[in-house]
Amino acid sequence: MSSLNKKIKTLVDLLQHRAIQNPEKIGYSFLIDGEIETVNLTYKQLEQRSRAIAAYLQSVCPQGEVALLLYQPGLEYITTFFGCLYAGVIAIPAYPPRPNRSLDRIQTIIRDSKAKIALTTKSIISSLEPRASETPELENLGWLATDQIPDYFADQWLEPNINENTLAFLQYTSGSTAKPKGVMITHQNLLHNSGLIHQCFGHSGESKGVIWLPPYHDMGLIGGILQPLYGAFPVILMSPLMFLQSPVRWLKAISRYQGTTSGGPNFAYDLCVRKIKPEQIQTLDLSSWEVAFNGAEPISAEVLERFTNTFSVCGFRREAFYPCYGMAEATLIISGGNKFSPPVETKVAARALEKNQIVLVYPTEGTKTLVGCGQTLPEQQIKIVHPEKLTLCTEGEVGEIWVSGPSIAGGYWQKPEATKQIFAAYLAEAPGKEPFMRTGDLGFLEAGELFVTGRLKDVIIINGRNHYPQDIEWTVEQSHPLIRPGCIASFSVEVGGEERLVVVAEVERKFRQLLERSQKSKIKSQKYESTDKSVGSVAVGFFSERNGKSENKNSDNSQDLIKSIQRSVSINHDLQIYQILLLKPGAIPKTSSGKVQRYACREGFLAGTLKIFD
């Protein structure tokens, strides 16, 4: 753990300390266009602006109230977040709903948190007015445009009565497996976890961050905004949309500003490999990149290898990869590796893994390569536990990952039963000792290294064998070039008393053009009415009247595409797929952080509401 001044007990103390020690140092720079156009914020400016917003909040919002934050990525969001901290108001970071998109998540958060006020900008209020009149949750909120608050309010600020145990904000979970819940994060949680990150990543005042991550999620907020403040180093920020539109912008920023620490989920690295052109690669210099953190979703050894092979010519080193594991309920980071070593990988027998056993093998057919997520961090504990017996697993056995330590949150906002179930778990052999937090993730420890194998609720059990959906989805993604990467879901449904596998996958937009040009097949869509009451009415993507079998993976025939998926899954997983749906681009339900919502896909499948490509 890095040593902060012992007088620093809250993030308010921390920002005040930075503003006194380095008032003119630029802490935050935001790339408006994702490339060149920049706005900056010094520690002094951030501290003064935070006091101004806080002073106004203190006049309209009692300390301890919750406030919804609805901002586009940018500096206004940062000043308002700290303004809430300075006022003792509990912030709820969220993202303003896009036009013509569902308001379900925002409505759920408002109902759950009982928020009475929303903080945002004047332009966002104007854009939401037409929808607010039709949405009671939005209409009943008090709206405050913080960009209209004058700077002179800073002189009216009154220091709130807060300490390390005061709630700083509510981090609403992504909702990939259930309705989002508000994780209660204290100032102590944030300072402790920030200290862990600072130590593991080897940060110093000479570090420089480059962050495109959503600022309303834990990795973007804590890792991308609060960590630079903790370490007193500058960070270059850009909107996630700028990155997604053109992934090279991320690497250009690292190259241009000589960033030392940056990263994101596994898909970001895969996107760079697939989208950045050779002529663009030649312009990059990634030799300054010391920590390329990778977390928030399963880490693929193949993606790490491809990224290294593609960008090593730019000076990227495999040793820079920093696989880590974390979640909102633990503030952010739970485990991490050695900054100066390449990722730890192990090869296991795929069939043994299906039975929750780990058998280490040399590279042969039927193996699976797993990427380690590092070791237990200081003052934290990780245990691998049988999820039903609540007993410690033996070495080489897969179980649920349990965690304890100062970074663990206090529970879920206004949900005592869920809090007790997740945050107050005890080992059967030690019922009176320290409670653990149940992560809901499956994994194992090997020589102290944590390997995460999947999500407990997502595991597909067929014929007594456990199958991890991300493995099946990876196989489907690789089976045909017209399958959209990262837009696949696999799950099981009950048919005739047995669990059967279903795969839904989005196809590329050019699929329609290829179908129209096809002279070999007559494609049509239909509805499938199941005879099993447990499945109900579901939708089938395509089938062909032609019974021929094609081995051409580039065929524009949808039947060939389906057969490619079936063949690949059968070969790699020894599974027969009960149903395959080909969906329109954008049809797969996802969380606001981009994670596929498998439970929502399953519900849509059973209800017949998924948008089939026709």
Buried (B, 14 or more C-beta within 10 A) or exposed (E): BEEBEEEBBBBBBBBBBBBEEBEEBBBBBBBBEBBEEBEEBBBBBBBBBBBBBBBBBBEEBEBEBBBBBBBBBBBBBBBBBBBBBBBBBBBBBBBBBEEEEEBEBBBBBBEBBEBBBBBBBEEBBEBBEEBBEEBEBBEEBEBBBBBEBEEEBBEEBEEBEBEBEBBBBBBBBBBBBEEBBBBBBBBBBBBBBBBBBBBBBBBEEEBBBBBBBBBBBBBBBBBBBBBBBBBBBBBBBBBBEBBBEBBBBBBBBBBBBBBBBBBBBBBBBBBBBEEBEEEBBEEBBBBBBBBBBBBBBBBBBEBBBBBBEBBEEBBBBBBBBBBBBBBBBBBBBBBBBBBEEBBBBBBBBBBBBBBBBBBEBEEEEEBBBBBBBBBBBEEBEBBBBBBEEBEBBEEBBBBBBBBBBBBBBBBBBBBEEBBEEBBEBBBEEEEEEEBBBBBBBBBBBBEEBBBBBBBBEBBBEBEEBBBBBBBBBBBBBBBBEBBBBBBBBBBBBEBEEEBBBBBBBBBBEEBBEBBEEBEEBEBEBEEBEBEEEEBEEBBBBBBBEBEEEBEEBEBBBBBBBBBBBBBBBEEBBBBEBBBBBBBBBEBBBBBBBBBBBBBBBBBBBBEBEBBBBE
